[in-house]
Structure formats: C-alpha cells, structure tokens
Amino acid sequence: MFQDPSYSDAPILEPGEVTQPALSRIANGPKVHDCIHELQQVMKPFDAMTVGEVPSVYKPEDMLPYVHPDRQEINMAFEYALCTLDYTAGARHIARKWDLSDVRRVVGSWQKGMYELGGWNAIYLENHDQPRSVSRWTDDSERYRYDGPKMLALFETTLSGTIFVYQGQEIGMVNIPKDWTMEDYLDTATIDTVNMILSSSRSPLLKREMLDNALARARDNSRTPMQWNDQTNGGFSGAKPWMRAIPDHPKCNVEYQLADPDSVLSFWTEAISVRKQNKALIYGDYDDLLPDHPDILAYKRSYQESAFVVVLNWSKNVVQIPDGLIRSSGGIDMRRNNLFSFVAGLSIVATRTVLGAPTSDQLVLDSKTPRPLVIWHGLGDTALSEGISSFIENIKTVHPGIFVHSVQIPQGGSLDDERRAGFWGNAEDQGWAGCEQIENIPELQGGFDAMGFSQGGLFLRFYAQYCNNPPIKNLITFGTPHFGISALIPCPTPPTLTCLLAARAARSGIYTSYAQSHIVQAAYFRDTERLDEFYAVNTFVRDLNGEKGLGGDSNDKSQSHTQTISLDTFDDDDNEAILRVREEVRRRREDKKGRNGSGQGVGGLQNFVAVMFDSDRTVSPAQSSQFSTYSPLNKSEIIPMQDQPMYRQDWIGLRALDEKGGLVLEHCPGEHMDLGGAGGCGDRIVKDWVGWPG
C-alpha cells in the first residue's frame, strides 16, 4: 500500500538480470499503517477477526506495529520468515540452503518474541502462494508419504497462535509430479521465471538447477483441484477443471481418509481436538530443549500447571532421543520403537508418529483418562492391606480417575491365605494364576502400567514375559530381586509363624525339589557359590532371566524333574483324564516359556523402571534389583548388569530395551521398601511413570 515516492530501484540480488526481486519496494509502504487503522475502524463494529499478509517482515518486533492490540490495526498477520527459508524472497528460482537450525531459529524467535511483545501469531505452513508443505519440508516419496504430513501437523498444532490449514493440507496433498510438462503450469509468474531462465546465458547445468528450484516452489503446486474422492478430477467437478488432479487422488482423498483412523485427516482431527482442550498448546511458554541437535526439534509448552514436551524428527534417519530429555523437562518419556514425533504431556499423550523410521507406528491421541495400574504386593503383605490401600489412595489423588487393581493370590482367599501364599506355594503356579486374574479384568484390556513391590515385581515380570495380553506398558519394580537373592529375606519383627516355618524349611535344603516347588523364596534363591545346583533345579528366576540350558548335563535332568514337581502340586485324584489335562497345561506353559525359558522377554514393554534402595539390607545383594549379582569367585565383588551374559547376549531383550531408552534405573535413598513418605522417591516415581493416558 502506497508506493515509495522516490521510486528507487530494488537491490541487486541477481547480477546481470534485467529485473530484480522488489518486495522491499512494493510492501510495507510509508502510509500503510494509516490505511490499515482506517480499515480496522470500519471492521470494528462487526466484531470481525482480521488477518493480514505482511511480506518482507522477518522479525517479531517489525511485525508488532501491525498486530499489537494497542495499535488497533489487525489481529494477526502471516510472517514470511519461515516460508522463505529455502529460497530468496521474491526469487523462487534462487535456492537457499537451510537446515533444522534455521527452522529452530525462526520458530523460536516468533514463538517467544510475539508472546513477550504482546502480539499474536498466525501459524501456517501452506497457502495459495506456497508449495505443498509435505513436498517442501519432508520426503514425499512412498516410503514416508503419510509420516511427513503427520509430523508437520503435530508441529503446527503445538505452536502458539491461531492455526491456518490450507485446503488439501489436512489430507497430505503433495506437489505436482516432476514428470508434468510446462504445459501443465498456469501461473504467469512461474512461466515468466522459466522463460527468463531458459533465455539467460547460464550454463545448462545451472539452468536445470534453477528450473528445478522454480518448479518445486511454483504456486501451481498448491492450486490443483481439492481431492474429495477417488472419482474423476478427485471428485472436485464433473467438468474439466483449470488443472488436472494429482495422480495419487484415488487414495489421497477426503472420503478415503475419513474411513481410515490412521489417516492424515484423522490425525489432524485428533490433534486439533487435543489442542482445543489444552491451553498450554495455545497460550503456553515456548522453551527450546535441544538447541543444537541436527535432526530433532524439541520444545516444551507450559501454562500454569500443564506442560507438554514436543519431539519432532525432521530427518529421514532413526535417531536417539538424548537421555533424560523428557523427564528432565517435566514431561513423560515415551521412547519406544524409535518413534520420535509425539507430544508427551503431564496429563495427556497427544500423539506419536515418526518421519524416517523403517515403519510408521502411530499412537492415536487419547483421552485424559489415566492408563490403568496393576499392583502386586510383596512378601507377607496382602492386596488391600493398610499400607497398600494408602498407597493406592495416594495414586488416585495424583491421577484422578485412574483404575487400580491389586493382585490377590489366591483370588477370593482370606487375609491369612494371602499372607501364607507369599511364603508357601509354587511360584510358577502363582504366576500363572496372576496371568489368569489380570487377563479377565475388562478395565485392563487396552493395556496398563504395573507396579511390583519386592517379590511382587518378579511375578509382574513373569506376566510380561509369558502372558502380556493385555500388555503391560510401563513396568515399575521396587526393590525386586530380579537376579535372585543369595541369602533368605529375614522375617519381620516380631516374626510370624508362617515366615519362621518357611525359613526353616528353606535352610534345610534350598535346592531340594520340595523347597523349589513349595517355598516362594526358594524360587528366586540364586547362590553364586552353588550355581550348578541352581541351574539344575530352579525353573522360576532362572528361566525368567533366560538361563535355562546352563549348567551342563544336570540341566537336562531338571526338565523331567520339573515336570514331576508341577504334577505333584495338584491334589486331584490321579486318574488318566486328569493326568492328560495336567500334561496339556504343562505343555502349554512350557511353550509360552520358550526354548531358553524367557518367553517373549521384556521387549514388549514401553519402559521398564527398576528401582533400587541404596541402603537395602533385605535383598542380598541390593543391586539384584537392577540385574547385578555377586561374583561367583568373591562375594564382596558385584558384577554389574552390563557385564552379565544375559545382558551382553540379550537373552531376554533387556539390552535392546536399554539401547532404545526404555530401561530406566532409578534409586531410592532408604532401606528396603522405604518410599520416603510424602514427596519422597515413591511419589516422584508415581508422578513420572504412572497415569499416562490409556
């Protein structure tokens, strides 16, 4: 508006060319603000929202005169800093190299700048003058065809401001195919630019490069017919439109994507819905979390008590999220299967997708309902004891609406039955009973988190490795002897008769068939000075850790011995029909345990949080809670998890889980099962790892 009275020439951006890009001479003239202010006074009585297009403005402070409320001009305006990153403004055929640091710089400056200066952003990635964002910022080849638009949707819907979605962007429409000819292009600016390049004196190689740049950024890319269905012209019209439809319209269309819950359109729908429900994504502060990462754009959005962490992989590579990024930012760690584009919030997981991973595995945005939790108590406790009940109430206070199930063995038994089962019984039979109990709870069918106290953590790992349907998402264990114990867990003070009798029986022969099949502690007693005996007769913690098959010929004998033990645990009459049923049960269980005994391992977990009590004098060694053991040669020496054959050779998937960031080794400072009271490590872990949306 209003030409500069001096009519001065534009700066020389293309030496030797007759014409030059001249945006600086045709935009943001000296009287533009007077004109806009006058227009706004006309619009004001209608309570209309106004948005402007302000080219040649690349800094928030330069935009402020247009959009600050005190100016009474326009409510918001489209900035040009991001949409011109890959070319020279006004000269689309002059490419500009860009990388993620440029995107980070522009986004950060506008997100923080407009907020601090009192303005408001207009968020967009496409319009009628820009190419399709999928082709521009991501790889639109078939391999990443529908991952790129989801990543960009997540990017746009998690920025502060008002979102503008251009027609076709919501289904992931792409640029004109490269095999189309110049006859398919209608925009006069593109045609003039191409003719200028062809008539220039540049080398053929440079001409080809400039033509490619011009056509990749041509305005015609975003002006093809909107693709409504798989019919002629994408369903836009039965008549011949001004341009033909993009060839991929049989699948990339509204009708097709409305019926597909994993489509780009469904993704956009959910993302916008979640955004509308969470003010942090609209009004929240913006903090860059990885300012120097070449592939990941990570930022935190926080508003009052709500916070979200957004992690976007802009590369075509599978990349590793730096350790501690999510948790140190106050969010939630969701690092499973190398899927790195997601929002993890304190109260909701909005979405997760990936750009560049070998496969796409989207987790659709869910409601705010916390994911259910299963608790398995420890030795000598009961499912609804005073301590467990108090802990559950605390969890429900932190995560309102959460469903919690506390495992009871035997189900429906008395308190005395439960306490006795903690000491006496066949550990494997109790594990299978827990599987059956959990599998039949309707509220858990979509998956759940699990928290095990002391030996209860072994039973939950048993479930994760041999059953896991419905699946455990996050497994948290407190002081659990994952690699067994080398000394019996002492009885409480004063001791119960049940505990004293179990301890006496165990000491009389921990590796006898009776102890292994009737005393729960014996099932995870792993004396490093008696490993041959352990490998020969133990079938519980040995198999959980993938150690089945160790110990030479003696282990072959243990297989028939194990069968005898499992059959002897039944009290039914020994008739032929019952024996066949028992044998079938045993066979199915052995099939689930697999060749090395570890079943499916821990690879099905999203996260495995193993908590060690630093002053633990109950579990021996305390480091067993994090898969470390005494050395067979010297009990004063601890062999750490990373040096264990089961970790190095990855017998149960622990190493793989660790390498993708899913194994978390936490510490509590007190003695065994000392959770620290209010504000202690127990509360912290509950806040960090429990209550993610279901």
N, C-alpha and C positions, 0 to 999 in steps of 0.2 A: 504494500500500500504506500503510495506516494513515492515517486522517483526522486533520487538524489538530484537536486537542482544542478549540480556540477556535471552530471552525466560523465563521470570519469570512467576510464577503462577498467575492466576487471584485471586482477593479477594474472600474470602469465603462468599457467600450470602445464601447458603443452607447447613448448618452444617450437616454432616453425608452423604452427597451425593458424589458420585464418580466424577461427572462432575459439573462444575460451569459456570454461565454466564461469558463470556470472551470478551465482546465487547471492553473493555478497552485495550485488548491485540492484537486485530486484526483490529483496526481502528485508524485513525489519527496517523500513524507512524511517525518516526523522519524525513523521507525524502519525505513525502507526498507533501509538498509544491513545492519542486524542480520538482517533476514529473508533477504536475498539471500545473505549469508555463510552462514547456516544451510543454505539450499538447496544452495549450492555444495559443502558438506561431504558432502551426500548424493550429489551427482553425481560427486565426485572419484574414487571407486574405479572408475568405469566409463570413465575417460579420455574423457569426453564434452566436446564443444565447446559452449559456451554463448554465446548472443547475446540481448541484451535490447533492448527498445524504451523509450527514455527521453525522453518528451515534455518540453517546457519546458526543455530543456538546449540552449543555443545557443553555448557556448564550450568549447573543449577542456579547460580547467582545471576546469570544472564537471563534465565527464564523467569525469575521471580517477579520482575515488573509486570509480566503478563498475568500471573496466576495468584499472586498473594491476595488474600481476601480484602485487605485494606485498600487495594488498588481498584477493586470493583470493575475488573475487566472481564476475564474469562475464568472458569472454574479450574480448568486444567488444559494442558497442551501436550502434543506429541513432540518429544525431543528427537533429534537426529543423530545423536552421538553413537547409539548402538547400530542403527540401520545403515550407517555409512562406514562401519569398521572395515569392511572388506573392499572398499573402493573409494576413490576420491570424490567428494561431494560434487555433484553436477557432471561427473565424468565416469560413468559406469564402466567404461572400457579400460580405465586405468586402475589396475588391481592394486590393492594394498594388502600386504601380508599381515595377518593377525594371528594371535594365539589366545589361549584362555586368560592370560594375564590382562589382555585388553578388555575382554568381556568383564572380568572381575573389577577392573578399574572403573569402567563406565557404570556398571550396575551399582557398585559400592558408592560411587560419588553421588549418583542420583537418589539412591535409597536413603542414604544418610543426609545428604545435602538438602533435599526438599523437606525432609522431616524437620531438620534443625532450623531451617529458614522459614518454616511456616507455610510452605507450598504443598501441592498435591500432585502426584504422578499420574500420568496416563500410560498404562502398561500395554504394549503391543509388540508383536513380532512380525505381523503381516498387515498389508493394506493393498489398495488397488495400484499403488506405485512401486511395490516391493515384490521380489520373487518369493516363492514359497519357502517358508522357514525350514521345512524338512530337508529340502534340497540344499538350502543355503548353509545351515549350521550343523547338519548331521549327514550321515551317509544314507541316501535314499535307495540304495541297492536292495534287492530282495531279502538279503540276509538280515538287514536292520530296518526293513521297511516300516514296521509298526512299533519299533522300540524308540526310534528317534522322536517321533511326534509325541509319544507319551512323556519322554524326558522333558521336552520343551513345554508341554502342558503343565507338568509339575513345576518347572521353572517359573512360568508366567503366573500360575495360581498361588505361588508362595511369596510374591513380591508385594510391597505396599503400594497401594494406589487403586485406580479403577481399571479393570481388565477390559480390553477390547479384543474380541475374537472375530477375525475376518472370515467370510463365507468360505467353506472348504477346509479351513484350518482345523476345525473340530473333527474332521474325519481323516486328516493327514494327507490332503492332496499335495501333489508334487509338481515340479516344473514341467514345462513342455519337453517331450523326449528329444534327445540330441539328434535323432535321425530326421526330424522335421526340417523342411527346407525354408528358405526365406519367404517363400510364398505363403507360409502359414503365419507369419508375423504381420501384424496390422498397425502397431504403434508407430506413428511417424517419427518419434524421437529415436526409436531403435533402428528404423530403416535409414534415417539420415546418418546416424552414427556408423552403421555398417558401410554405407556408401562412402563416407568420409575415410574410413579405414582402408577400404579397397582402393581408393584413388590416391592414397598417400604414397610417399616414396619409401616407406619402411620395408624391411626385409620380409620375405614370405613367412618366415618363422614367427617374427614379431606380429605380423598381421594376423596369423592364425591364433596366437595367444590373445590378442586384443579382441578378436571376434568372439572367441570363447568366453572371455570375460563379459563382453557386452550382452551376449545372448543368455548367459547364466543369470544375469541381473535384469534382463528385459522386463518391462512392465507387463507384457503379454503373458508372462508365466502365471500371473495371478488373475488373469482375465478370461480364462477358459470357462466353459459352462459349469455351473454347480452340478455335482453328481448326486442325483437323488435316488436312482435305482440302476439296475443293470440293462435298462432298455436303451434304444437308440438315443444318442446325444446325452446319455446319462440320465434320461428322463426329464431333462430341462425343458424340451419342447419337441413337438412332432414336426415342426417346421425347421428349416435349415438355420442354425444359429450363426452368429457372426464368426465364430471359430469352432472347430471341431473339438469334441471332448477328449480328455486324456485317455489313452487306451486301457488304463487299469480300472476304468469305472465299473466293470462287472463285479469287482469285489470292493473297491474303494467307493462306497456309496452309502447314503444315509440309511436306506431300507435294510441293507445287509448288516450294517453295524448296529442298528437298533436291536436286532435279534441276537447279537453276539455280546455276552457280558464281558469278554476280554478285548473288545474292540477299542479303538482310539476314541470313538464317540462316547462309549460307556465310561471310559477313563476320565474324559473331560467332565461328564455329568457328575461323577462322584467327586472329582477334585473341586469343582465349583461348590457342590453341596457342603463339603467339609470346610471349605474356605468361609462360606457364609455363616457357619456355626462357630467359628473360632476367630475371635478378634485379633489374636496375635498374628495371624496371617494377613490381616488387612492393615492394622494400625501399629503392629509391634516394632520394636527396635530391630535394627539390622546389624549383625556382627559377623564379619568375615572370620571363619575358623581356620582356613588353610590358605593364607595369603600368597604362598609361594609354590603351591602344588601345580605341576604342569597339566594334570588331567582332571582333577577333581575340583569342582566349585562347591564349597561347603559353607553354609551360613546358618546363623541362629536367629530366629524370630521370637521375641519375647514381649509379653504385655501383661502387666500385673502378675497374677500367679500362674499364667500359662506360658509355656515355651515350646518351640519346635526347632528341631535341627533338620536341615535340608542338605542332602548329599547327592550331587549330580556328577556322573561320569561323562565328560564331554569327549572322551576318546573312543577309539574302537578296540581298546585293549581291556583285558580283565585286570583291574588294579586293586590294590590292597588299601583299605581304609587304615590310616595310621592308628596305632594302638591308643586307646583312651580317648579318641576324638569325641565320641558320642557321650560317654559317661562324664568326661570332664566338662562337657558343655551343659550338663544338666538334663540331657535327653536320655534316649534309650538306645542300646546297642542292638542292631538288627543284622549283624554281619553274617548272613547265611547264604551259601551258594554263590558268593561273589556277585550279589545283586546290589548295586551301589547307588541307584537313584531312588530315594524314598524319603518320606518325612517320618521322623520318629518324634512323637510328642509326649509330654508328661501325662497326657490323658487320652491320647488317641494316636494310632498309627494311620496316617492318611493314605500313603501308597508307596509302592516299591516297584521299580522296573529297572531295566538295565539297557544301556546303549553300548554295544560292542562285545558283550559276553557271547559265548557259543550258543546259548539258548536264552530264550526270554521266559521268565517265570514271574508273572505279575501277581502281587498280593493286592487284591482289590480293597479299596478303602472300606473300613468297617465302622460300626457304630462305637459309641463311647463305652459300651458295656465292657467291664474288665474281663479278661480271659479267666476262666475258672481255675481253681487251685486245688490240688490234692496234697494232703499232708499224711506222712507215715511216721508215727511216733517212734521213740527209741526204746531201749531195753528197760523193762519193768514199768513202763508207762501205759496209759490207756488212751483210746481215741478221743475221749472227751473228758480227760482229767482236768483239774482246775487250771494247771499250767497251760495245757493245750487250748482249752476253751478261752482263756485270757488272751493267748497269742492270736487266736482266730478273730476275736473281737477287735483287737488292735489292727489286724489286717483289714477288716471291714470298715474301720474308721478311716484308714489311709486310702482305701479303694472302695468307696461306697458302691453297693450293688453287686459286689463280687460273690460268686458261688464258691463255697469251700466244702470239700468232702474230706473227712478224716478217716483213714482206713482202719477198719476194725477186724482183727483176727482173733478168734473166729467170729464171723459176722453173726450178730444176734446173741453172742455169748455174754456171760456175766462179767463184771469187772475182774473177778478172780480168774476167770477163764482167760481174759485178755492178758493180765499180768503173767500168768503161767505160760502163755504162748510166747511171750518174749524170751523165756528161758528154755522151755521144753517144747520139742516138736521137730519135725523135719523142715529145714529151712526152704528146700525147694518146693515142698508141698505148700508151705505158707506163701511162697512167691507166686505159685500158680493160682492159689486161692485169691490173692490180691488182684491178679490179672482178671479173673472172672468177675470179681466185685466191681472193679473200675470199668470194665467193658460194658456193664449193664446199667450204667448211670446216664440217663438221657442228657443231662446238662453238660456232659463232658464230650459229647460226640464230635464237636468241632475242633477238639484239641484243648489242651490245658497245660498249665505250669504245674510243677511238682516240687515239693519241699520235703526232704527227709532229714530226720534228726538221728544222728549216730547210726545205729544199725538199720534204722528205717531207710536211710539213703541207699543201702545195698539192695533192699527189696524194690525200691523205685528204679534203680538201675537194672535190676532183674526184669522189671516190667518193660523198660525202654529197650532192652536188648532182645527179649524173647517174645514180647506181645506187641505193645505200642500201637494198638488200634482200639480206640482213638489215640492219637500221638501225643507224647509229651513235647512241648515246645521248649520251655526253659526248665532245666533240672537244676535245683539248688540243694546241695547237701551240706549239713553242718556236722563237722567232726566225725564224718563217716569213715570207717576203716576200709577204704577201697582196696588196699593191698594187704588186708588182713591184719591180725594182731599177733604179737609174739609173746604176750602174757595175757592171762584172763582178765577181763574187766572186773575190778573189785566190786564187791557187794556194797549196797548203800549202808549208811549208818543211821539207825540200827539195821542190821541185815535182816532180810526176810528169809523164812524157812525155804521158800522156793529157790531163792538165789543160792543159799548155802548148799542145798542138796545138788543143784546143778553144777556148782563149782566143784564139789567133792567128786561127783561122777566124772567130770571132765578131767580132773587131775589124775584119776585112777587110770586113764588111758585115752588121751585126747584123740588119738588116731585109730581107735578101735571102731569096728563097724557100728557098735551101739552108740558111742558118743557122736559119731558123724551123722547118724540118722535120727538121733533123739535130742541132742543138745544144740541149740541155735548158735551159741558162741563157737562151738567146735567147727561149725560150717565155714567160719572165716578165720580160724586159728591157723596162722602160717608162720611156723617157727623156722627161721632161716637156717638153723643148725640141724633141722630134720626135714629138709626139703624132699628127700626121696620118699619118706613116709607120706608127706603132704600130697605129692603128685600122685601117689599110688591110690589113695583112698578118698581124697576130697573131691567133691563134684560141684561145690557151690561157688566159692570165691575163685577157685582155680579156673573153672570154666568161664566165669564172668570176665576174667582177665585174659582169656584166650590161651591159657597154659595147658589145656587138655592135650595130651600127647607127649608131654615132657616126662622125664624120669625113667626112660628106658622100658624094658620088658614088663616091669612091675605095673606100669600103667595099663598094659593090655589086660592084666588080671583084674584091674579095678573096674573094667567095663561090666564083666559078668557079676562082680561083687556089687556094683551099683544097682544092677537090675534086681538082685536079691533083696537089697536094702529097700528099694522103692516098693517092692511087692509086700515085704514084711510089715510095712507101715499100715496096711489095710487090715481091718478086723473082721471082714466078711468071711463067710464060710468058703473054704477052698474048693468050690465046685468048678467044673470045667468052664462054664459060661462066664463066671466072674473072673477067672484067670485070663480068659480071652479079652475081656474088657480092660482088665488091668494092663495086659500086654499092649493093647492098642493105644491106651493112654500113654504108656511109657514110650512107645514108638513115636507117637506124635510129638511128645515133649522133646525127645532126642532130635527129631527132625528140626524143630524150632531152634534148638541149641546149635545145630550145625556141626561141621567136622572138628573145628577147634574149640567148640563149646561156647563161643561168644555170641552166637546168634547173629543178629544184624549189627551188633556193636552199638556205638554211641553216635554213629554218623547221621541218624535221623533227628538228632536234637538241633535246635537253633543255637542254643547256648547251654553250656554245662558249667555251672558255678560251684566250685569245690572250695568250701570254707574250712580253714584250719584254725584251731585255737592255739595260740602261741604258747600258752602255759599248760597245755593239755597233759595231765598225768594219768588219764584214764585209758586212752588209746595209746598203745605202745607198738611202734613209735608214733608220736603225734603226726609226723609227716606222712603217715599212711593215708591220711585224709586227702592228700594231694598226690597219691600214687608213688610215694617213696618208701623204701624199706631199709631195714638193717642190712649191712653187708654179711654174707654167709661166713666170711672169714673174721670179721671183727664187729661186734655189736655196738661198738662206740662210733662206728662209721655209718653214715647214711648214704645210700645210693639214690640220687635224685631221679625223678620221673624221666627226665630226658635221657638218662643213661640206662634205663630199663629196656631189656629186649622187647617187651610188649609195646613200648612206645616207639623205639627205633624201627622195629619191623612192622609197626602199626597193626597189631593183631586185632584190636577192637575199634579201630577208627579214631583213636584218641589223638594221634599225631595230626591226622588230616583235619580234625576239628580244630585243633590248636593252630594250625597253619592258616586256616581261614578266619581266625579270630574268634571262634566260638567257645574256646576253653578259657575260663576265667578263674584264676587262683586268688581267692580272697583270704583275708586274715582277720580274726577277732583277737583282741589282746588278752583275754582272760583264760580261765580254766575251761575244762570240757563243758560245753553247752551253756557257757556264761555269755548271754547275748547282749549284756551291757545295759539292760533296762531301757528306760525312755531315752531316745536319742542315741542309743548305742549301735553297735555294728548290726544287730538284728534288724532294727528299724531301718537302718540305711540300706541293707540288702533287700528288705521288703519293698522299699520305695523304688529301688533301681531295677529290680528283676521280677517283681510280681505286679499283676494288674494291668499288663499290656492289653490292648483291645482284643476281643475274641475273634 
